[in-house]
């Protein structure tokens, strides 16, 4: 098992993109299971549902880890009805959460991709403790709700703050300080 520690000065390269390859999709599924089933115990066994059959999975990939590219963040988006889009299952691996940018970058890719495909609204059910991040990214609370036994907020994105992204498969690259594998 790989153990990661924080090291000042180490800069990691990340690709923020659509999960277009099978290994990316498998990595996104494994990460969702790690976060929503094992860590948070929101679901038993797995977190898959009918939305996965229509959703577009998006990922954050740490590109230069010792074992090659690694999916360290994910979110899925889908069009519920024409023009009405939803994002769900936003997750960042626990040891990569200190990077800080990954969740924000995935949200930008999610909303930008939907905008390029005609979104007139973009919704998400967000765990209440994460609403601050979304507010900083120009989202507003529409309602408070309880999902899976936890407080959530139904939020709407301010679409005018997001650039349409025509090619989410290409995505983009960012660099950020990150944890490194112990012993390297």
C-alpha positions, 0 to 999 in steps of 0.5 A, a space after each residue: 500500500 502506498 502511504 503519502 506524506 506532505 512535503 513542502 516544495 513538491 509540485 504535482 502535475 494534475 490533469 482535469 478531464 473527462 474519464 475517457 479511458 477504462 482505467 480512468 473510469 475504474 479509478 473514479 469508481 474505486 475512489 467513489 467506493 473509498 469515499 462514499 462507502 468506506 470512509 463516509 459509510 453513506 452506502 453499503 457495498 457500492 454507491 452505483 445507481 441508475 444515474 451512472 448509466 447516463 452520467 459523464 464521469 470527470 476526473 482529476 489525475 495526479 500525473 507523476 506518481 511513482 506508480 504512474 497516473 492516479 485518479 485522485 478526484 472525481 465527479 459525475 454529471 448528467 442531463 436530467 431533462 433538456 437544459 437541466 444538469 446535475 452534478 453528483 458524487 464529487 470526491 477527492 481522495 483523503 490524502 489529496 484533499 490538502 491540494 485544495 484546488 482539485 474539488 474546485 477544478 472538477 466543479 469548473 469542468 462539470 459546470 463548463 461541460 454542461 454549459 457547452 451542452 446547453 445547460 440553463 441550470 446546473 444543480 447539486 446536492 452538497 453535503 452541508 459542510 462543503 457548501 462554503 466551497 460551492 458558495 466561493 464558486 458562485 453557487 447559491 443554496 436553494 433548499 436544505 435537505 436530508 440525504 442518506 441520513 446527513 444534512 445536505 443543501 440543494 445548490 444552483 450554480 451561477 452559470 454566468 461565472 463558468 466558461 463553456 468547455 467544448 472538449 472535456 476529454 482534453 481538459 486541462 493541466 494544473 500544478 499544485 503542491 501535493 503529498 508525495 509518497 513516503 521514501 521518495 
